[in-house]
Amino acid sequence: MQTLAILFFLAQTVLFRVAYNLESDRSNEELSLEAIKEIQQLIEFTKKVDESQEPVPKLLQGPLRVSKRDVHLYVYNRNDRNGKKIALSEIGEIKLLTAFDTNLDTVFVIHGWLNTFNSTFNNVVNTALLGIRDVNVISVDWDKFSRFSYFTAHLAVPSVGKFVGKSIRNISEVYSYPLDRFSLIGHSLGAHICGFAGRYVDGLVFSITALDPAGPLYSKLLPKNRLNVDDARYVEVIHTDAMFLGMNYHIGDIDYWPNGGLYQPGCDVSFGSCSHSRSYYYFGESLVSESNNFVSTDCKSFKAYEAGLCQNNTISLMGGITYNETLTGDFYLITNKTSPYGLGYVNLPIDT
């Protein structure tokens, strides 16, 4: 396994200095052929790691050296919807330099692979959050590494997460700001950054919302090297692309599997990232719709859900920013192919 990992690493380093084209924000709809090939290789490699039951190569555990100068924060609230950019070294002066308000709750929003702080994910989530509630939104920009090959980007995740965790602790200590007033929302690799950030402050942040957390290279065997249930008081996970870019196993307090979680209706069954991005479109809609229509049901599988075998089970609303912390398990639902996606409570006929 160690030899396999080294050979794989040597192949990937060729891509270290090659940034994928971000100009059209490709990750919202499609991936380049180079990116698709890389992900296919990484999925197979991760399967072999899980199946081998051998010690996971240290090579896959990171982290990549990341400097404070490589990560920036953009701070928003209703008093400054355009936001202010600050360096990590300036976090202790966040009130002086930005509109940050200690009377408001704070949400860190963290983009994923091939995205930046102003990609569609951030625009959807930030706009929705500030549309329903006045909060401090802090967008984390780590695009110096997120634009590289997936392999390189994933190695930066632990370091970026640690920097975010340090920022949370710094704000808490400087302003006597309670840790349980922080929530984190991350997409793709950004979901794992949330995990490392929450772990840095001993899992004392209020919540983590993981929007289709990235799957390739995140082994079931290493919960400490990815997002896990202990990283916040409550961890909510929405799986939409478990067949390719996402995770295919339960990692949170509550895991939602819209349409089974493998891929999403309205998206071609292809190697693009339409299904991957649906996670944040669903989440954004859950915030801004008059009533959250993403009604899900606790069930042992999507097949059982579709057969109508779980209709008397517990229901939960996927998304939103308020949580019933007593709810845990795997919850299933179906959606529309196009917006609005939420269907409300669906009375599925019992399969006889």
C-alpha positions, 0 to 999 in steps of 0.5 A, a space after each residue: 500500500 505504501 508503494 502504491 501511495 508513493 507512485 500515485 503521489 509522483 503522478 499527482 505532483 505533475 498537476 501541482 502547479 497546474 490550476 484548473 480553469 476557474 474563469 467560468 466557475 466550471 465546478 458549478 456545472 461541469 468538470 474538465 476531462 483532466 479533473 474527471 480522470 483524476 477523481 475516477 483514479 482517486 475513487 478507486 484508490 480510496 476503495 482499495 484503502 478501505 478494503 485493505 484494512 491496512 494502516 492508511 499511508 501517511 501520504 494521504 493524511 496531509 497536511 500541506 504547508 499553508 501560510 496565513 497569507 494564503 487564506 483570507 476572510 470576507 466579513 458581511 452582515 446586513 450593515 455591510 452586504 458588500 463585505 470587507 476583506 481581512 487577513 488572518 493576522 487581523 482577526 483580533 481587530 475584526 470589529 475595528 476593520 469590519 462591520 462584525 457585530 458581537 450581538 449577532 451570531 456568526 456563520 463561517 461559509 467555506 467553499 470547496 474544490 475549484 471554487 473561490 469566495 465569490 463562487 455560486 456556492 457562496 453567493 447562494 448561501 450568503 444571500 439566503 442567510 442574510 435574507 432571513 436573519 441578521 448574522 455575521 457571515 465570514 466567507 473563507 477564501 482558500 482559492 490559492 489551493 482549491 484551484 489545484 488538482 483535487 489531490 493537492 487541494 485535499 492536502 491543504 484542508 487540515 491546515 486551512 481548517 486549523 487556521 479557521 479554528 484559530 480564528 474562531 478561538 481568537 474572536 471568542 477570546 478577544 471579545 468574550 464571544 461564546 463558541 456556541 454562537 458559531 456555526 459553520 457551513 461548508 461544501 465539498 472539501 469545505 465541509 472537511 475544513 469545517 470539521 478540522 476547524 470545529 475540532 480545533 475548538 474541541 467541537 464546541 461550535 454550535 453546528 456544522 452543515 456539510 453540503 455534499 462533503 467530498 468523498 475521494 481520499 476520505 477513508 472510513 478508517 480515518 474519522 480524525 482526518 475528515 469531518 466527523 460527528 464530534 466536530 460540533 454540537 450538531 452535525 448535519 450532512 446533505 448527500 447529493 453526489 455520493 456516486 462521484 464527488 461526495 461521500 457514500 456513508 453516514 458521518 453526521 448526527 443526521 444525514 440527509 439523502 435526497 433522491 437516495 443521495 447518489 445523483 440528483 434528478 435534472 442532472 445528467 448521469 455524468 461526471 459533471 458536478 451538477 449533483 454535487 452543487 445541488 446540495 447548496 441549492 437545496 440548502 439555499 431554498 430551505 432558507 428562503 422559502 416561506 416554509 421549508 418543503 424538504 420533508 424527509 423521513 427516517 428510513 433504513 434505505 432509499 429503496 424502503 423509502 420509495 416503497 412506502 415502508 417508512 411513512 410512520 417513521 420520524 420526519 425531519 426538515 432538511 436544511 434551515 438554520 434551526 435544528 432538533 438536536 434529538 434527531 439522528 440517523 439517515 433521512 430520505 426524501 425526493 425533490 423536483 428536477 427544477 427549482 423550487 425543489 422542495 415537495 413537502 410531505 410526499 405520501 408514497 404508495 406502499 409497495 404491495 
